[in-house]
Amino acid sequence: MTPNDIDLVQSSFAKVVPIREAAAELFYGRLFEIAPDVKPMFKGEMKEQGRKLMTTLAVVVNGLKDLPSILPAAEALAVKHNDYGVKPEHYTPVGEALIWTLDKGLGKDFTPETRDAWISAYTTLSGVMIAASRRKIEAAE
């Protein structure tokens, strides 16, 4: 990720914050549409789940300028998600649902350059999370 990518992600996320509840609804609606097998992993109230998602995204987005500071939390989150049944292959539809949600929520402000920046950020973070998840799975075998 370049400094420009980080700026684009952070500035575009600032525009998501005012619509965070609607964005969370869009995200989970899309995720369950393209990956219905993940829906049973969500046992709690979805509005609360949406709040957690947006809080986590805010922490990650705000920490992108100091990536090493947020990587341990991302790894811990991935390991925790293993306990819910999340597998490495689930990260692809999550990324697709995130990009789709940003496109719908930001409209014309979700430029191709901004889209590429988000894909770069998600690819970086999900790669770290997938590696942590795989290490946990291998350690359990």
C-alpha contacts under 8 A as a table, 3 or more apart, distances in Angstrom:
res1	aa1	res2	aa2	distance
1	M	5	D	5.82
1	M	6	I	6.82
1	M	117	A	7.38
1	M	120	S	6.06
1	M	121	A	6.50
1	M	124	T	7.84
2	T	5	D	5.01
2	T	6	I	6.43
3	P	6	I	5.10
3	P	7	D	6.26
3	P	65	K	7.65
4	N	7	D	5.02
4	N	8	L	6.15
5	D	8	L	5.11
5	D	9	V	6.17
5	D	114	T	7.37
5	D	116	D	7.92
5	D	117	A	4.56
5	D	118	W	7.49
5	D	120	S	7.70
5	D	121	A	7.80
6	I	9	V	5.15
6	I	10	Q	6.05
6	I	64	L	6.36
6	I	65	K	6.85
6	I	117	A	7.07
6	I	121	A	7.74
7	D	10	Q	5.15
7	D	11	S	5.93
8	L	11	S	5.27
8	L	12	S	5.94
8	L	114	T	5.63
8	L	117	A	6.51
8	L	118	W	8.00
9	V	12	S	5.31
9	V	13	F	5.97
9	V	61	V	6.97
9	V	114	T	6.68
9	V	117	A	6.23
9	V	118	W	5.87
9	V	121	A	7.84
10	Q	13	F	5.14
10	Q	14	A	6.29
10	Q	61	V	5.91
10	Q	62	N	6.80
11	S	14	A	5.19
11	S	15	K	6.95
12	S	15	K	5.26
12	S	16	V	6.76
12	S	106	L	7.75
12	S	109	D	7.54
12	S	110	F	7.54
12	S	114	T	7.56
13	F	16	V	4.87
13	F	17	V	6.43
13	F	58	A	7.85
13	F	61	V	7.51
14	A	17	V	5.41
14	A	18	P	7.79
15	K	18	P	6.44
15	K	19	I	7.64
15	K	106	L	7.27
16	V	19	I	5.30
16	V	20	R	5.68
16	V	23	A	7.20
16	V	102	L	7.83
16	V	105	G	7.04
16	V	106	L	7.15
17	V	20	R	4.90
19	I	22	A	5.48
19	I	23	A	5.96
19	I	105	G	7.70
20	R	23	A	4.87
20	R	24	A	6.00
20	R	51	R	7.96
20	R	54	M	6.55
21	E	24	A	5.18
21	E	25	E	6.35
21	E	47	K	7.59
21	E	50	G	6.73
21	E	51	R	7.20
22	A	25	E	5.07
22	A	26	L	6.16
23	A	26	L	5.02
23	A	27	F	6.02
23	A	101	T	6.37
23	A	102	L	7.70
23	A	105	G	6.38
24	A	27	F	4.98
24	A	28	Y	6.21
24	A	50	G	4.90
24	A	51	R	7.54
24	A	53	L	7.22
24	A	54	M	7.08
25	E	28	Y	5.41
25	E	29	G	5.96
25	E	47	K	7.86
25	E	50	G	6.96
26	L	29	G	5.14
26	L	30	R	6.06
26	L	101	T	5.92
27	F	30	R	5.28
27	F	31	L	6.03
27	F	97	A	5.64
27	F	98	L	6.12
27	F	100	W	7.72
27	F	101	T	5.39
28	Y	31	L	4.88
28	Y	32	F	5.98
28	Y	50	G	7.98
28	Y	97	A	7.66
29	G	32	F	5.40
29	G	33	E	6.20
30	R	33	E	4.96
30	R	34	I	6.24
30	R	97	A	5.62
30	R	100	W	7.81
30	R	101	T	7.73
31	L	34	I	5.38
31	L	35	A	5.66
31	L	36	P	7.35
31	L	93	P	6.57
31	L	94	V	6.31
31	L	96	E	7.99
31	L	97	A	5.28
32	F	35	A	5.11
32	F	36	P	4.56
32	F	37	D	7.60
32	F	38	V	6.78
32	F	39	K	5.82
33	E	36	P	5.76
34	I	93	P	6.80
34	I	97	A	7.98
35	A	38	V	5.95
35	A	39	K	7.69
35	A	93	P	6.46
36	P	39	K	5.54
37	D	40	P	6.86
38	V	41	M	5.52
38	V	42	F	7.55
38	V	86	V	7.86
38	V	90	H	7.82
39	K	42	F	5.70
40	P	43	K	6.77
41	M	84	Y	6.04
41	M	85	G	6.79
41	M	86	V	7.93
42	F	46	M	7.78
44	G	48	E	7.57
44	G	49	Q	7.05
45	E	48	E	5.58
45	E	49	Q	6.38
46	M	49	Q	4.73
46	M	50	G	5.96
47	K	50	G	4.98
47	K	51	R	6.33
48	E	51	R	5.01
48	E	52	K	6.31
49	Q	52	K	5.07
49	Q	53	L	6.19
50	G	53	L	5.01
50	G	54	M	6.24
51	R	54	M	5.22
51	R	55	T	6.08
52	K	55	T	5.07
52	K	56	T	6.05
53	L	56	T	5.19
53	L	57	L	6.10
54	M	57	L	4.99
54	M	58	A	6.05
55	T	58	A	5.09
55	T	59	V	6.36
56	T	59	V	5.19
56	T	60	V	6.25
57	L	60	V	5.10
57	L	61	V	5.89
58	A	61	V	5.15
58	A	62	N	5.90
59	V	62	N	5.26
59	V	63	G	6.05
60	V	63	G	5.08
60	V	64	L	6.27
60	V	70	I	6.63
61	V	64	L	5.44
62	N	65	K	7.38
63	G	66	D	5.47
63	G	67	L	6.09
63	G	69	S	7.10
63	G	70	I	6.11
64	L	67	L	4.91
64	L	70	I	7.64
66	D	69	S	5.65
66	D	70	I	7.27
67	L	70	I	5.49
67	L	71	L	6.33
68	P	71	L	5.34
68	P	72	P	7.61
69	S	72	P	6.99
70	I	73	A	5.44
70	I	74	A	6.31
71	L	74	A	4.95
71	L	75	E	6.10
71	L	125	L	7.67
71	L	128	V	7.31
72	P	75	E	5.08
72	P	76	A	6.15
73	A	76	A	5.04
73	A	77	L	6.07
74	A	77	L	5.06
74	A	78	A	6.24
74	A	125	L	7.24
74	A	128	V	7.37
74	A	129	M	6.05
75	E	78	A	5.10
75	E	79	V	6.33
75	E	128	V	6.59
75	E	129	M	5.12
75	E	132	A	5.41
75	E	133	S	7.59
76	A	79	V	5.14
76	A	80	K	6.17
76	A	132	A	7.82
77	L	80	K	5.00
77	L	81	H	6.09
77	L	129	M	7.65
78	A	81	H	4.99
78	A	82	N	6.43
78	A	129	M	5.11
78	A	130	I	7.06
78	A	132	A	6.44
78	A	133	S	5.61
79	V	82	N	5.16
79	V	83	D	7.15
79	V	129	M	7.90
79	V	132	A	6.48
79	V	133	S	5.34
79	V	136	K	6.51
80	K	83	D	5.49
80	K	84	Y	7.28
81	H	84	Y	5.16
81	H	85	G	6.68
81	H	86	V	5.47
82	N	85	G	5.13
82	N	86	V	4.90
82	N	87	K	6.57
82	N	133	S	6.58
83	D	86	V	7.24
86	V	90	H	6.37
87	K	90	H	5.50
87	K	91	Y	7.66
87	K	133	S	7.54
88	P	91	Y	5.88
88	P	130	I	5.34
88	P	133	S	6.87
88	P	134	R	7.26
89	E	92	T	6.08
90	H	93	P	5.88
90	H	94	V	6.48
91	Y	94	V	5.05
91	Y	95	G	6.13
91	Y	126	S	6.65
91	Y	130	I	7.70
92	T	95	G	5.22
92	T	96	E	6.27
93	P	96	E	4.83
93	P	97	A	5.98
94	V	97	A	5.10
94	V	98	L	6.12
95	G	98	L	5.01
95	G	99	I	6.22
95	G	119	I	7.83
95	G	122	Y	6.69
96	E	99	I	5.30
96	E	100	W	6.08
97	A	100	W	5.05
97	A	101	T	5.98
98	L	101	T	5.09
98	L	102	L	6.21
99	I	102	L	5.13
99	I	103	D	6.15
99	I	115	R	7.18
99	I	118	W	7.38
99	I	119	I	7.45
100	W	103	D	5.07
100	W	104	K	6.23
101	T	104	K	5.12
101	T	105	G	5.84
102	L	105	G	5.03
102	L	106	L	5.64
102	L	107	G	7.77
102	L	110	F	6.91
103	D	106	L	5.51
103	D	107	G	5.51
103	D	110	F	5.64
103	D	115	R	7.98
104	K	107	G	5.48
106	L	109	D	5.27
106	L	110	F	5.39
107	G	110	F	5.64
108	K	111	T	6.38
110	F	113	E	7.96
110	F	114	T	5.72
110	F	115	R	6.19
111	T	114	T	5.06
111	T	115	R	6.08
112	P	115	R	4.95
112	P	116	D	6.15
113	E	116	D	5.13
113	E	117	A	6.24
114	T	117	A	4.99
114	T	118	W	6.27
115	R	118	W	5.21
115	R	119	I	6.20
116	D	119	I	5.02
116	D	120	S	6.11
117	A	120	S	5.07
117	A	121	A	6.20
118	W	121	A	4.99
118	W	122	Y	5.97
119	I	122	Y	5.12
119	I	123	T	5.87
120	S	123	T	5.14
120	S	124	T	6.12
121	A	124	T	5.20
121	A	125	L	6.23
122	Y	125	L	5.21
122	Y	126	S	5.71
123	T	126	S	5.25
123	T	127	G	5.82
124	T	127	G	5.29
124	T	128	V	6.57
125	L	128	V	5.23
125	L	129	M	6.24
126	S	129	M	4.85
126	S	130	I	5.86
127	G	130	I	5.15
127	G	131	A	6.18
128	V	131	A	5.24
128	V	132	A	6.30
129	M	132	A	5.10
129	M	133	S	6.07
130	I	133	S	4.94
130	I	134	R	6.07
131	A	134	R	5.14
131	A	135	R	6.20
132	A	135	R	5.11
132	A	136	K	6.31
133	S	136	K	5.17
133	S	137	I	6.23
134	R	137	I	4.97
134	R	138	E	6.01
135	R	138	E	5.15
135	R	139	A	6.04
136	K	139	A	5.12
136	K	140	A	6.31
137	I	140	A	5.23
137	I	141	E	6.53
138	E	141	E	5.25
